[in-house]
Amino acid sequence: MITFSEATLAELSIHRIGNKLQDEFYVLSEKSMHIQDEMLNQLLLQYFLSPYEKTNEIYRFTHPNNDLNLNEVYHFAEEIFANGEVFHDNTKKLATYLFEISNHPKIKSGELYVAYFENVQIEGDLHDTIGIFKSETKESYLKVYPEQNGFGLSYEQEGININKLDKGCLIFNTDKEEGFKVAVIDQTNRSTEAVYWKDEFLKLKVRNDNYNQTQNVLGVYKNFVTQKLDDDFEISKTDKIDLLNRSMKYFKEKETFDMDEFSNEVIANKEGIESFKNYKKSYEEEFDTSIADNFDISDAAVKKQAKAFKSILKLDKNFHIYIHGNKELIEKGFDDDKYMNYYKVYFKEEQ
């Protein structure tokens, strides 16, 4: 999961990339920008980063020769992370390189933005992050403004919709030896000419390791229990907490994950299992990602996800009940005299 509530935009360079097969050229800016306007800063953060909140597939840089230093984007990113003073010079090298591989006649020209962010969160950790974005689609906008006793109307052509990022990638300053963690978006081209962004320019491969697979299943199951179950069943909060506890127990005790085994042992209800599998299928379609049915469980991913699996029953502002084990030892009732709900908890010893 990627979030940017704590992120700041430290530096930004903008260049323009044409299609050389269409006899277009590139234009490089002389210097980078440090955005001082707070509103503009927030709009740019929204434009660049908000599309990644639904991104779950994480990639790594690669190269056919298995030498990461031969991957141009990896090389430039590594230099920027090592020395921030070379940021703008390396953004110009990135722009020139992108121009050179933009050799399909249908590739659109557009602005290239290279940004340096601080405190972007991925998988629970904050990292400095390089963002590379390209805007290709321009739109027209109407402007309405007060004028005398009514309103005036004008328009602006060739505007950029900040809710529609065309192409982009985020490179997180972590796991450098494995090719960094990289998130990628390409909204404008899904046909053969689109490969130039992810495959030719970035040269990425899916980080389809045990960590990613473990995290995906735990994340989908948590969302299913906390957000979806209420739509299909009448279920108490204690039952939800129990389902979360049982899933975490499964992942902590098992070495390998099996979807059918997990469903039968943890959910243990035919209708609930069917609902979960339908939810998983819908999730895969919505986010264009595949969730494996079998894999080796990553202890590191389980440990990190365990922090998000809350087993706390919050009662008004007076009490929090932590449920770690047998849910049969807690009963819910209603007091007619006080006209209030209550929980009865059974235990043998105080500690």
C-alpha positions, 0 to 999 in steps of 0.5 A, a space after each residue: 500500500 502506498 500513501 502520501 499523507 506525510 509526503 513533501 515535494 522537495 524538487 521538480 524538473 520539467 522537460 518536453 519530449 517529442 516523438 523523433 519518428 514524427 520529426 519532433 524534438 525534446 526541450 530541456 529546462 535549464 534548472 529545477 523548481 522548488 515549489 513555494 506556493 502551498 496550493 500548487 504544492 498540494 495540487 501537484 502531490 494529488 496529481 502525481 501521487 494519488 493514483 498510486 493509492 490503489 496500486 498493489 503490484 510492486 516492481 523492480 528494475 531489471 536488465 536482460 544481462 542481469 546487470 542492474 547498472 546497465 538499466 539506465 533509469 536505475 543508474 540515474 535514480 541511484 545517482 540521485 539518491 546518492 547525491 541530491 545535487 545531481 538531481 536536475 542533471 540526471 533528470 535531463 539524462 532521463 529525458 534524453 533517454 526517453 526521447 531516444 526510445 520513443 520510436 513508435 509512431 503512435 507515441 504521443 509527445 508531452 511534458 516529462 516531470 521528474 520529482 523528488 519526494 520525501 516521506 512517501 509511505 510504502 508497505 508501512 515505511 517512509 522513504 525518499 522517492 523519485 517520481 517520473 511522470 509524463 502528461 500526454 492528454 490535454 483537455 479544455 476547461 471552462 472558467 466561470 467568474 463574477 462579472 458586473 451583475 452576473 457571470 462571465 464565461 471563458 475557456 482554457 485549451 491544452 489544460 492538464 486534468 490533475 485527476 488523470 495521470 497518463 504515465 508515471 512511476 515511483 522509485 522508492 529508495 529501498 532494496 537498492 541491491 534488488 532493483 529498488 521498489 517501483 510502482 508504475 502507471 500507464 493509463 493512456 496506452 494498453 496496446 503494443 506501443 505502450 510497452 515502451 514505457 514499462 518494458 523499454 524505458 523502465 525495464 521492470 519485472 514484477 516483484 512476485 516474491 513471497 513477501 508480496 504474495 503474503 501481503 496481498 492475501 492478508 490485505 485482501 482478507 482484512 478488507 473482506 472482513 472489515 468492509 465486505 462481510 456486513 454487506 452479505 451477512 449479519 456479523 458481530 464485531 467480536 466475530 470479525 475480530 475472531 476471523 482476523 485473529 484466526 487468519 493471523 494465527 494461520 499465517 504465523 503457524 503455517 509455512 505455506 499458504 493454500 487458498 482452500 485450506 485457509 478458507 476451510 480452516 479460517 472462514 469455515 463457512 460455505 457461504 462465507 468462503 464463497 463470498 470471500 472467493 468472489 471478493 478476491 476475484 473482484 479485487 483482482 479484476 479491479 486492480 488488475 493484479 493476480 493473487 496466488 492460491 499457493 505460495 511460501 509464507 513470508 514471516 517478514 510480511 506477516 509481522 508487518 501486516 500483524 500491526 494492521 490487524 486490530 483485535 480491539 473492541 472499542 466501547 464508547 470512550 470508556 473501554 477498549 477490550 483486546 480479544 486475543 483468543 476464544 471469542 466464546 468467553 465474551 458475551 454481548 447483552 442489553 440491560 433494559 434498566 440502564 438501556 445500554 449494551 454490555 459485554 460479559 467477559 469470562 476469565 480464570 485469573 487476573 494478571 
